Amino acid sequence: MIVAGAVSAGPHIFWITSRAAGTAALVLSSLAVSAGLLVSSRGGVLRGFGGDTKALHEALSLATLVAIAVHGLALLGDHFLHPSIFEISIPFTSAYRSFWTGIGVAAGWALAALGLSYYARSWIGQLRWRSLHRFTALFWLLGIVHSLGAGTDAGQPWFLLALAITAAPALVLLAGRLARPPAQPSTSR
C-alpha cells in the first residue's frame, strides 16, 4: 500500500540505513563513554547500583560497535557515493569529504580495537589495558568531529539536540576526569 505523498525509500535505503546507524553509533558511544567514566570514577559513583553498571557499559559499547559496522557497510550500497570497500575501511581514501570521512574511519577502527581489547585483558595485562582504554574518549571525540564534518544531518536541529543531550554529560565527566590529579601508585607492599 502506498500512502499519498510518501516517498519511496528504495534507492535511498542504504543511505538512510547508514545515516540511522551513524546517529545510533554517536548516541550509543556517548552513553557508553558516560557509563564508563561513571563506573571507573574514583569514589565509585555507580558502585551502589551493583555489578550491572559494568554490564550496561559493556552492552552499550558492543551496541556501538555494531552500529559503527552497519554505518560503514550500508554505505557500500549507496547509489550516490558508490564507495569501495577500501574507502570505507582505509582512512582518508574516500572521495567524499576525505578528511572528515578519514577521521571517522580511523575513529571507528580505534574504537573497535579498544572496545574489543576488553576481552584480551588477560593477554595484554590489566594495567596495560586500562592505559590503552583511556584513549577511547579521544576516538569518541573524533567520532563526533566526523559526524559534524561528514554527516548530512550535522546542521539539523534534531541532530544537534541529540548530540548535546548525549554528549554533554560525557564531556562534563571527561573534563572532571582530566581535571583530577592522577592517582599516586601505592608504595605499600
Phi, psi and chi 1 to 4 in degrees:
 res  aa     phi    psi   chi1   chi2   chi3   chi4
   1 MET       -  133.4  177.7  165.0  104.0      -
   2 ILE  -107.4  129.0  -62.7  177.4      -      -
   3 VAL   -87.2  138.5  177.4      -      -      -
   4 ALA   -59.2  130.0      -      -      -      -
   5 GLY    86.4   -7.6      -      -      -      -
   6 ALA   -76.9  145.1      -      -      -      -
   7 VAL  -104.4  134.5  176.5      -      -      -
   8 SER   -68.1  134.3  169.8      -      -      -
   9 ALA   -86.4   -6.1      -      -      -      -
  10 GLY   -36.9  -68.7      -      -      -      -
  11 PRO   -71.4  -13.1   20.7  -26.8      -      -
  12 HIS  -108.5    5.4  -55.0  -68.3      -      -
  13 ILE   -60.6  -36.1 -167.1   70.0      -      -
  14 PHE   -72.1  -39.0  -69.5  102.1      -      -
  15 TRP   -64.8  -43.8  172.1   68.5      -      -
  16 ILE   -62.6  -42.8  -67.6  167.6      -      -
  17 THR   -63.2  -45.5  -59.2      -      -      -
  18 SER   -63.1  -42.3  178.2      -      -      -
  19 ARG   -62.9  -45.6 -173.3  174.1  149.8 -149.2
  20 ALA   -65.7  -42.5      -      -      -      -
  21 ALA   -67.1  -37.3      -      -      -      -
  22 GLY   -64.5  -42.3      -      -      -      -
  23 THR   -64.7  -42.8  -58.1      -      -      -
  24 ALA   -61.8  -41.6      -      -      -      -
  25 ALA   -61.8  -40.0      -      -      -      -
  26 LEU   -65.5  -45.9 -174.3   63.1      -      -
  27 VAL   -66.1  -48.3  168.8      -      -      -
  28 LEU   -62.8  -41.5  -71.0  165.3      -      -
  29 SER   -66.5  -36.7   64.2      -      -      -
  30 SER   -64.0  -42.2  -64.6      -      -      -
  31 LEU   -66.8  -39.1  -65.9  172.3      -      -
  32 ALA   -65.6  -41.4      -      -      -      -
  33 VAL   -64.4  -43.7  167.3      -      -      -
  34 SER   -59.4  -48.0  -69.8      -      -      -
  35 ALA   -62.4  -42.4      -      -      -      -
  36 GLY   -62.7  -41.7      -      -      -      -
  37 LEU   -66.9  -37.5  -72.6  165.8      -      -
  38 LEU   -69.9  -42.4  -73.0  171.0      -      -
  39 VAL   -63.6  -40.4  166.3      -      -      -
  40 SER   -92.3    1.3   68.2      -      -      -
  41 SER   -66.1  145.2   67.3      -      -      -
  42 ARG   -63.5  132.2 -153.8 -178.3  -61.6  159.2
  43 GLY    94.5   -8.3      -      -      -      -
  44 GLY    57.8   66.1      -      -      -      -
  45 VAL   -51.6  -39.5  173.8      -      -      -
  46 LEU  -104.4    7.4  -66.6 -179.2      -      -
  47 ARG   -63.5  -28.1  -71.6 -172.3 -169.6  167.9
  48 GLY   -68.9  -12.4      -      -      -      -
  49 PHE   -92.0    0.3  -66.7   99.8      -      -
  50 GLY    90.5 -173.6      -      -      -      -
  51 GLY   -73.5   -8.7      -      -      -      -
  52 ASP   -65.4  -20.4  -71.6  -12.1      -      -
  53 THR   -67.3  -37.3   54.6      -      -      -
  54 LYS   -66.3  -40.1  -74.5 -175.7 -179.6  178.9
  55 ALA   -65.0  -38.1      -      -      -      -
  56 LEU   -63.7  -45.6  173.3   65.2      -      -
  57 HIS   -59.8  -44.5  174.1   59.8      -      -
  58 GLU   -64.4  -43.2 -177.4  179.3    0.2      -
  59 ALA   -64.8  -43.1      -      -      -      -
  60 LEU   -63.4  -39.1  -72.1  167.3      -      -
  61 SER   -65.5  -44.8  -61.1      -      -      -
  62 LEU   -67.1  -39.4  -69.3  173.5      -      -
  63 ALA   -63.3  -36.6      -      -      -      -
  64 THR   -60.1  -46.3  -63.3      -      -      -
  65 LEU   -63.4  -38.0  -62.9 -178.8      -      -
  66 VAL   -64.9  -43.9  169.4      -      -      -
  67 ALA   -63.8  -38.7      -      -      -      -
  68 ILE   -63.4  -44.1  -70.6  169.8      -      -
  69 ALA   -62.5  -45.1      -      -      -      -
  70 VAL   -63.3  -41.0  170.9      -      -      -
  71 HIS   -55.7  -49.5  173.1   57.7      -      -
  72 GLY   -72.3  -46.8      -      -      -      -
  73 LEU   -66.4  -34.2  -68.4  171.6      -      -
  74 ALA   -63.3  -28.1      -      -      -      -
  75 LEU   -64.3  -23.3  -73.7  174.2      -      -
  76 LEU   -60.9  -25.3  -70.0  173.7      -      -
  77 GLY   -96.8    0.3      -      -      -      -
  78 ASP   -67.3  126.2 -174.4  -82.4      -      -
  79 HIS   -78.1  -16.3  -67.5  -71.1      -      -
  80 PHE   -89.1  -48.5  174.9   73.0      -      -
  81 LEU   -80.8  -39.7  -67.2  178.9      -      -
  82 HIS    50.8   49.4  -62.8  -69.2      -      -
  83 PRO   -74.0  154.3   30.6  -35.8      -      -
  84 SER   -90.7  169.6   68.9      -      -      -
  85 ILE   -60.7  -31.2 -170.7   75.2      -      -
  86 PHE   -69.3  -38.4  -60.8  107.0      -      -
  87 GLU   -67.9  -29.2  -71.2  177.7  -65.3      -
  88 ILE   -92.0   -8.0   66.2  159.9      -      -
  89 SER  -118.9  -16.1   60.3      -      -      -
  90 ILE  -114.8  120.3  -60.0  172.7      -      -
  91 PRO   -57.5  142.7  -21.1   31.0      -      -
  92 PHE    66.0   24.3  -52.1  104.4      -      -
  93 THR  -108.2   -8.0   58.8      -      -      -
  94 SER   -73.4  142.1  175.0      -      -      -
  95 ALA   -76.8  -20.7      -      -      -      -
  96 TYR   -91.4  114.4  177.3   76.7      -      -
  97 ARG    41.7   60.9  -61.1 -177.1 -176.3  174.5
  98 SER   -49.1  -45.9 -179.1      -      -      -
  99 PHE   -63.8  -50.9  177.3   74.8      -      -
 100 TRP   -68.8  -38.8  -56.6  111.1      -      -
 101 THR   -67.5  -41.0  -56.8      -      -      -
 102 GLY   -60.5  -39.9      -      -      -      -
 103 ILE   -60.9  -41.8  -72.9  173.7      -      -
 104 GLY   -65.5  -42.7      -      -      -      -
 105 VAL   -63.2  -46.1  172.4      -      -      -
 106 ALA   -61.8  -43.6      -      -      -      -
 107 ALA   -64.0  -41.4      -      -      -      -
 108 GLY   -60.5  -47.6      -      -      -      -
 109 TRP   -63.3  -43.1  -78.2  118.5      -      -
 110 ALA   -65.1  -42.3      -      -      -      -
 111 LEU   -63.3  -38.6  -72.0  172.9      -      -
 112 ALA   -63.6  -47.5      -      -      -      -
 113 ALA   -63.4  -45.8      -      -      -      -
 114 LEU   -69.0  -39.8  -68.6  168.3      -      -
 115 GLY   -67.3  -44.3      -      -      -      -
 116 LEU   -75.9  -17.1  -65.4  174.6      -      -
 117 SER   -63.4  -19.1   70.2      -      -      -
 118 TYR   -53.9  -38.3  172.6   79.6      -      -
 119 TYR   -81.7   -2.6  -57.5  103.8      -      -
 120 ALA  -113.0   14.8      -      -      -      -
 121 ARG   -57.3  -37.2  -71.8  173.6  -54.5  163.9
 122 SER   -67.2  -26.1   61.3      -      -      -
 123 TRP   -85.9  -38.2  -65.5  -41.5      -      -
 124 ILE   -96.5   -9.4   61.7  177.1      -      -
 125 GLY    91.8  139.0      -      -      -      -
 126 GLN   -60.3  -45.3 -174.2   74.4   17.4      -
 127 LEU   -66.7  -42.7  -69.3  175.2      -      -
 128 ARG   -64.3  -41.1 -177.9  174.3  -68.8  133.0
 129 TRP   -61.3  -46.3  173.6   77.3      -      -
 130 ARG   -59.7  -41.7  -75.9 -172.9 -174.2  -82.8
 131 SER   -62.7  -43.4  -65.6      -      -      -
 132 LEU   -69.1  -40.7  -70.2  171.8      -      -
 133 HIS   -63.6  -23.0 -164.3   68.0      -      -
 134 ARG   -64.2  -22.4  -70.2 -177.8  177.7  143.5
 135 PHE   -73.3   -9.0  -73.9   99.0      -      -
 136 THR   -55.7  -41.3  -59.3      -      -      -
 137 ALA   -61.5  -38.4      -      -      -      -
 138 LEU   -61.7  -46.1  170.3   66.5      -      -
 139 PHE   -73.8  -27.3  -66.8  105.8      -      -
 140 TRP   -64.0  -44.3  163.0   70.0      -      -
 141 LEU   -61.2  -39.7  -71.3  169.9      -      -
 142 LEU   -64.8  -33.6  -72.4  177.4      -      -
 143 GLY   -63.0  -38.6      -      -      -      -
 144 ILE   -65.0  -44.8  -68.7  173.2      -      -
 145 VAL   -59.0  -43.4  168.7      -      -      -
 146 HIS   -58.2  -46.3  160.3   71.7      -      -
 147 SER   -65.9  -33.2   67.8      -      -      -
 148 LEU   -77.9  -27.4  -66.8  171.8      -      -
 149 GLY   -93.1  -32.7      -      -      -      -
 150 ALA  -111.5  -18.1      -      -      -      -
 151 GLY   -71.3  138.2      -      -      -      -
 152 THR   -75.7  -13.4   54.6      -      -      -
 153 ASP  -103.2    6.2  -66.0  -45.3      -      -
 154 ALA   -53.1  -34.7      -      -      -      -
 155 GLY   -96.9    1.3      -      -      -      -
 156 GLN   -75.7  136.4  -61.8  -62.6  -43.2      -
 157 PRO   -56.4  -41.4  -25.2   33.4      -      -
 158 TRP   -62.7  -37.2   69.5  -93.5      -      -
 159 PHE   -69.7  -46.0  179.7   81.2      -      -
 160 LEU   -63.3  -36.4  -63.7  172.9      -      -
 161 LEU   -66.6  -45.9 -179.4   63.2      -      -
 162 ALA   -61.1  -40.9      -      -      -      -
 163 LEU   -63.8  -46.4  178.7   60.3      -      -
 164 ALA   -62.9  -44.1      -      -      -      -
 165 ILE   -64.4  -38.7  -71.4  171.2      -      -
 166 THR   -92.4  -33.8   57.6      -      -      -
 167 ALA   -85.2  -31.6      -      -      -      -
 168 ALA   -57.8  -46.8      -      -      -      -
 169 PRO   -60.7  -40.2  -23.6   33.5      -      -
 170 ALA   -65.2  -39.9      -      -      -      -
 171 LEU   -64.4  -40.2  -72.3  169.3      -      -
 172 VAL   -64.2  -45.8  168.1      -      -      -
 173 LEU   -63.4  -40.1  -70.1  167.5      -      -
 174 LEU   -65.6  -43.1 -178.6   58.4      -      -
 175 ALA   -61.6  -41.3      -      -      -      -
 176 GLY   -63.0  -39.8      -      -      -      -
 177 ARG   -65.1  -44.1  168.7   68.1   62.7   86.5
 178 LEU   -70.0  -26.5  -65.8  173.2      -      -
 179 ALA   -78.4  -20.7      -      -      -      -
 180 ARG   -74.0  143.2  -85.9 -164.4  -28.7 -121.2
 181 PRO   -68.4  147.6   18.4  -24.0      -      -
 182 PRO   -64.1  148.8   15.9  -21.4      -      -
 183 ALA   -67.2  138.1      -      -      -      -
 184 GLN   -82.0  136.1  -61.2  -62.1  -42.7      -
 185 PRO   -64.8  145.3   12.0  -15.7      -      -
 186 SER   -70.1  135.0  175.5      -      -      -
 187 THR  -100.8   -6.9   56.9      -      -      -
 188 SER   -76.8  148.5   62.3      -      -      -
 189 ARG  -119.8      -  -69.1 -177.7 -169.4 -132.2
